[in-house]
């Protein structure tokens, strides 16, 4: 029974995107107790089976929105949302509905990170619209309203990111605004933060660097950010500060972000923040160095961003390779540029990120106009251009 309780606590906590520290705080709140009689380490002991909640069990259950009996149940693989071929959004109305919506978000994120990113935007958007319709019509058990709102906020955030990745910036902004509204309504601070990060990213991409900076600083001015989350917004601050000119202040932001990652304790961080790594900071710093014309400075950082790392990889990682190729072309490092172009050629057919493909097409086109580039490099760039224009369904 202890292992079932621990597994259920961890599963439900991760479905909500909560850290162990967050669950400890919510449990104390559910018990009506001020202060921190239990903390992150106690929750960790519950999840690993080293200790059974006992008198705290009803309050842990209440914080997670389930019954104490539900925490004791062994979940059958066939009943678990992650073992279904695809989550079904139209059946359940209560706790199962919440789990199904979160399972849909998890499945879509996994697909987005496979093989340089699958095109998930339409599925994510349509799924959210189905949940949004049910929220509006009241087609759910009322006592689960806030949990459903929080799960819907997460799904809208996934849709907003995916729409950005497919170059649909207006739609991305609308879904992100909906995610932000639902996150605030449900009190889901975790989803609120990742949505603000997405909105800052979108603002920077479309040239609104002051808005990107304002979003980052609005979060950084608040207290109680975990090190990894603060690192994410410090990097966003650096990008917003750079604007059209890379400055020493922007450099300090990226250095601060890397230092914060050294202080990060994984169990205390939101589950969605797994992608905020040193490689991610490299991608973001490399972006601003590239965009502000600091090509020689960008090259080693973008090379580092392309290094393989343990664990899951983000689906958009090739954007760093595209910026690296352009930087090498700009400084006339022909041999290295040819090698990077040759690496990208076989990857093009697997790329679904429209923003990455558009950037690559521009780099390949401009590169072919460089009269002084060697013929082998010109041919590699021409090959890249042909691959981008190929029918994606041709094999």
N, C-alpha and C positions, 0 to 999 in steps of 0.2 A: 504493500500500500504506500509505503514511503516513497518508493521510486516513481509510482504513478503520480503522487502529489507533486513531487519535484519536477517531473517532466511536464505536467500540466501547468504548473506555475510559470516555468520558463517559456513554454509555448505561448501562453496567453500574454505574458509580458512582452515577448518579442513581436507578437501580432500587433500590439499597441505601439510598438516603437519605443517602449520605455526602457530606461536603464534600471539596474537593480536598485540604485539609490532612489530613483523616482518611485518605484514600487514600494520601497520602505516608507517614503513620505506619504504616499497615498493610503497605505495601510494604517499608519498612525492617524491620518485624517479620518478614515472610515471608523476607527475606534473612538474618535472624539478626544484624542489625547494630544496635548501640545508637547512640543519637544521631539526628541528622537530616541524613544526607548528601544527601537530596533533600527538597524541601519543596513547598509549595503552588504556587509559581511554576513549578517544574519540571513538575508534573502539568499545569498550565495549558498549558505549551508542548507537552506530549504531545498534549493534547486538541485544540489548535488546529492541530496539524501543523507547528509551528515547530521541533520536535525529535522524533526517533524514540528510543524507550526503549533499543533495542539491548541492551546487557548487562543492563539492568534489566527487559527485557520478561518473562522467566520469573517474576520476583518480583511484577511488577504483575499478571500473569495469576493467580498463586497467591493473591494478596490478594483478587482478584475472584472466585475460585472457578472459573476456566476454564483452558483450555490456552493456551499461547502461540500455537498455530496458530489457535485460535478468535478471538483478537484480530486476526489478520491477514485474516480472511475478510470479504468484502463481504457485508453482510446484505441479502438480497433483500426488497423490500417485502412480497411475498406470504407470506414466512416469518416476518415480524416480528409479534410478538403485538399491537402496536398497530394493525396493518392487518387483523387478523381481525375479523369482524363481532362476535364475542364470545369471550373466552378460554374454553378448554375445560379443565376441571380434572381430568378422569378419565384422560387418556392418558399423559402423560409421567411419568417417575420420577426424573429427575436434574436436570441444569442447565435443561432446557426447562421442567420443572415449576416451578422457582424463578421463571423469567421469566414464566410464565403466571400464577402467583399474584400477582406484583407488577403485571402488566398488568391483572389484575382490580381490584386496589386502585386503580390509576391511573384506570381507566375509571369506577369508582364515584365517586371524588372529583370527576372532571370533571362527571359527571351531577349530583352534589350541588350544584355551584356554578352550574348552568344554570338560568335562569328562576326565581330565588328558591328553588332547591333541589328536586330530584326526590325522591320517597319511595324511598330506596334501602335502607332498613334490612333488609327481609326478604331481598333478594338478597344483601346483604353477610353477614347472619347465616347463611344457608343455604350460601353459598360457603365461609365459614370452617368450618362444621361438616363439610363434605366434606373439606377439607384436614386438619382436626383428626382425623377418623376415620382418614385414611391415615397420619398421624403416629403414631397409637396402635397401628395394626396393622403398622407397619413396611413399608408399601407404597411404598418409595422406595429409591434407591441410597444405601447408608449414608454414603458420603463426602460427600454433599450435605446431611446431616442438619441441620447448623447453619444453612446457607443457607435450607433449607426452614422451619426454626423461625423464622428472622428474617422471612421473607416472610409466614409465617402470623401472626406477631405484628403486622405492619403491617395485614394484613387484619382481624384482630380489633380493632385500634384504630379502623379505619374503621367497622366494625360498631358498636362502642361509641359513637362519636360520632353515627352515624346514628340509633341507638336513642334516644339522649338527645334528638335533634332531633324525634323523633316522640313524645316524652313517655313513653317506656317506661324509666323511670329504674332500676328494679330490674334489668332485662335489660342496660341500658347498663353498670351497675356490674359485672355478671358477666363480660361480654365484655371490659371494660377490665382486669379482674383477670387474665383469661386472657392478654390482650396483654402485660401487665406480666410475667407469669410466663415467657412464651416469649421476650420480649425479654431478660430477665435470663439465661435458659438459653442463648441464642445469643450473648450478649455484644453485643446491638444497643442501644447506649446511646442512639442517636438516637430509635428508636421508644419506648424506655423514657421519655424525656423528654416526648414529645408525649402519651403515655398518661397520665403524671402530671398534665400540664396539663388533660387532659380530666376526670380524676377530681377535680381541684380545682374545675373549673367545675361539675361535677355536685353536689359537696358544697355549694358556694355557692348554687346554684339551689334546692336543697331546704332551705335554711336552716341548714346546718351550717358556719357561717362559721369556727369554730375549726379544723375539719378542713381547710377550704380554706387557711387560714393555715399550718397545720402542714405540709401538702403543699408549699406554695410555699417555706417556709423550709428544709425538708429538702433541697430542690434548691439553693437559694441558698447554703446552708452548704458546698456542695461547690465544688471549684475547676474551672477550665477550661471555663466556659460561654462560648459565643460571645455577642457583644453582643445580637443579636436574641433569642436564647433567654433570656438573662438579663432582657431587657426584658419578655418574655412573663411570666416568673415574678415580676418586680417588680410588674407590673400585677395579677397574681393575688394577690400579697401585699397590695396596696392594697385589693383587694376583700375579702379575708379580714379585714383590720384594720378596715374600715368597719363590718362587722356591722350593727348597728342604728343606729350613730352615725358620721357622716362626720367624720374627725379630720384634724388637721394632719399627722399621721404618714402617713395614707393618701394625702394630697395629695402628700407628698414622694415616695412610691413611684411615683406616676404621672409626676411630673416627672422622676424618675430614669429611668423607662422611656423617655421621649421622648428624653432625652439619650443613652441607650445606642444608640438607633436611628441617631443621627447618626454613631456610630462603627462601624456595621455595614458589613462588606465582603461583598457578596452571594456571592462565590465561596467564602467561608469558612463560610457558613451552611448548615445542613441544608436539603435541597430542600423539605421540607414547611413550612418556616417562612416561605414567601412571603407568607402572610396576616397576619403580624405587622408591621403598618404603623402609622403615626400614626393613621390612621382606626380601626384596631382598638383602639388605646389609648383613643381618644375614645369608642368604643362601650362599653368596659369601665368607664371613669370615669363616663360618662353613666349607665350602669346603676346604680352605687352612689349617685350623687347623686339620681337619680330615686327609688330604693328607700328612701333615708333622708329623703325629703321636702325635699331641697334643689333645688326645682323651678326657681327662677330661675337658679341656678348651672348646672343641668343643660342648660338650653335652648341656649346658644351652643355647648356641647360636642357635644350631640346633633346640632345643625345642621351642625357641622363634620364629624361622623361620616358624614353623608349626602352629603357632597360626592363627586362622581365622581372616580375616580383612574385612572391609566393601568394597563393590564394586567388580569389576571383579578380578578373580584370574588367575594366570598364569597356563598353562597346565602342566608345568614341575615341579610343586611344590613338588611332591613326592620324587624328588631326595634328598631333605633334610631329609626326613624320612628314606631313605636307608642309608645315611651317619650316621644318628643318631643311627640306629640299629647296624651298624658296630662298632661305637664308644663304645656303651654299651657292645657289645661282647668283645671288646679289653680290657676293664677295668673290665670284669667279673661281670657286673651288671646284673646277670641272670634274675631276676624277671622283671626288666624294659625292658630288651631285649625281653623277651617272649611277654610282652604286646605290644611292637612295632611290632614284627613279626605278631602277631594276627591281628593288625590293617591293616597291609599291604596285608594280604592274600586276602580279598575280593576286594581290589583295583587292583590287578594284571591283572585281565581279562579286565579292562578298560584302562590299560596303553598302549599307542602306542609309547612312546618315547623309541627308541632302546637303546640310551645311558643310560637311567635310568634302563631299563630291564637288560642290560648287567652288569651294576654295581650291581644290586640286585642279579643276578644269582651268581656273584662272591662272594658276601657277604654270601649268603645262603650256597654255597658250602664250603667255608672256615669255616663257623660257625659249620657245621656238623662234621668237623674234630676235634673240640674242645672236647677232651675226658672228661674234667672235667665239661662240661655243663650238667645241669639236663636233664632228659629224656623228660620232657614236652617241654622244649626249643628245644631240638633236633627234636622232632616231629613237632613243629611249623615251624622250618627251612626246614625240609624235605617236609612239606606241601607247603611251599613257592616255593621250587624247582619244585614240581609237577605242581603247577599252572603256572609257567613260561613256562613249556614245553607243556602245554595244547593247543589243537587246538583252535585258537581264534574264529572260526566260530561254535564251539560246544556250545549249550545252554541247 
